[in-house]
Amino acid sequence: MRPLLGLLAFLPCFAACSDEPPGGAPPPAPDAGTDAGPVSFRSALYPEDWTPSFTDAEGHFLHDFSYAGYHLAEAPPGAPAAAPTFDVVTHGADPTGQMDATLAVQAAIDAAAAQGGGIVTFPEGLYRIDDKLVVAASGVVLRGAGSTKSRLHFTRSAGMSYDAHLAFVGKAEPNLELPLAVDATSRADVVEVESAGDLAPGDDVLLGWTLTPAFIEEHGMTGTWTAFNDTWQPFFRRTVVAVDKTSSPHRITLDVPLRYPAKLRDGASLQRVTGLLRECGVESLGISNAVSWAEAWAASQVHAIDLRRVVDCWIKDVASFPSPAAPAEGPGSGAHLASGGILLEEATRVTVEHVSLGLAQNRGGGGNGYLFEIRRSNEILVADSEGDGGRHNFIQNWGFGTTGCVFLRIQSKNGESLTDMNDASGFTGLSEFHHSLAMANLIDASTFDDGFSIVNRNDESTGAGHTGTENVLWNNRGKGALRSLQFGTGYVIGTEGLYVTTESPLPMALGTLPVDWVEGLDEGDTLDPPSLYEDQRSRRRAR
């Protein structure tokens, strides 16, 4: 049965529900005995001759999401074939899981870093890691023999709140700030400054602005958005492609178009940054960090892997597994993770693919049980991955500036929110945009048996308010709920089985008019193309 559109489901049908289609009688039926098959449909916003500049007469458009992923999706992620290797067993790691391997693994990581990068290899086995591992250099890749063959068992619980067992940590040191000379428009890849100084192609830059009272009022968030008020926030993480100093103002071409207007009113500017980590990866490894039930609930926001301030990195062929330290029975038995899985923070052009994470213990409030978490990051591709049994399996969280990210063929199931460690019932936890104004992201060809949500969360989570704008939900399916109540306009195009809500009398709808664009409810199986991201990527490569 077709999902309902919030309050629209209860309105009278009148002429809109006539058996006769608009424009007259139905077309003649095919000849008897002929199987006409399903008829495909295209979105009105994605015609055969679509280009990134396409806009309909009412101003609706779809962003070009094809840039998401490692190196703008122009090359598969992976270390160079000639990269040197550093075997952790050779460095003294015990592959039986009986002895702590932290020092040996860290020594192999440091040896790879000293050589300017390399592959830290984990032969088949179980590696007990009793302390934290840190990668602070570019070009370091951790590679196992397969996610079921080489497994990392992280055991530490004490002192792990707001931390990760395996952290790739770069820097973002600003050394040049260039105020914009002219407002920058959405979908533009050129910005103008009075003087570009010594800015050069290849430089990493942040483009952002101050969260002024005018910006906040423009979004109806006065009194709600308070955590970042009057601070300059980076919205777009880009690389400079060209600098033209022959014009006045100087013109700077960026690798990826902007996805929202950047206004002089708000002090919009470019900042050049250095120190980001590049070409790092985790691949073909199993991970677990579940502990006792009480220990899991005594810590908050513990992640297994954190990629922070990185660009052009990847995680692939990684899966969680039942932790040897999890309880044998009762609450938390068989758990894989204590709380969080993968965190991408202030990251750019990262691919996460063929990753399966599940069965978190701490699924309580305060940021726990987030299996795939993105914070203030751009052009992230999460593809062909599964989240099972977290609080919010796939989530954008905390702050502004998550934009251009793509979730492709993900599967989310058994999301469950718990009140505390004694809560045996809980309620369904949806994958969602959790914090402020995630711009122009794509949820594509994915399955949600729990659900996905983009709404106004108002004062929740330190005033998250409007959690999204101009995001596209394309060809999604499942047994769960899909809620799209976005600031400005969001897009729901093609569904199968999902209960869709785009209107509500509840506070989650405040300030979200007009109602989001909807096409093809329960017609996702005939939507052409099946994947918006993959089709846009093919078109861009052909340009």
Buried (B, 14 or more C-beta within 10 A) or exposed (E): EEBBBBBEEEEEEEEEEEEEEEEEEEEEEEEEEEEEEEEEBBBEBBEEEBEBEBEEEEEBBBBBBBBBBBBBBEEEBBBEEEBBBBBBBBBEBBBEBEBBBBEBBBBBBBBBBEBEBBBBBBBEBBBBBBBBBBBBBBBBBBBBBBBEBBBBBBBBBEEBBEBBBBBBBBEBEBEBBBEBBBBBBBBBBBBBBEEBBEBEEEBBBBBBBBBBEEBBEBBBBEEBBBBBBEEBBBBBBBBBBEBEEEEEBBBBBBBBBBBBBBBBBBBBBBBBBEEBBBBBBBBBBBBBBBBBBEBBBBBBBBBBBBBBBBBBBBBBBBBBBBBEBBBEEEBBBEBBBBBBBBBBBBBBBBBBBBBBBBBBBBBBBEBBBBBBBBBBBBBBBBBBBBBBBBBBBBBBBBBBBBBBBBBBBBBBBBBBBBEEBEBEEBEEBBBBBBBBBBBBBBBBBBBBBBBBBBBBBBEBBBBBBBBBBBBBBBBBBBEBBBBBBBBBBBBBBBBBBBBBBBBBEEEBBBBBEEBBBBBBBBBBBBBBBBBBBBBBBEBBEEE
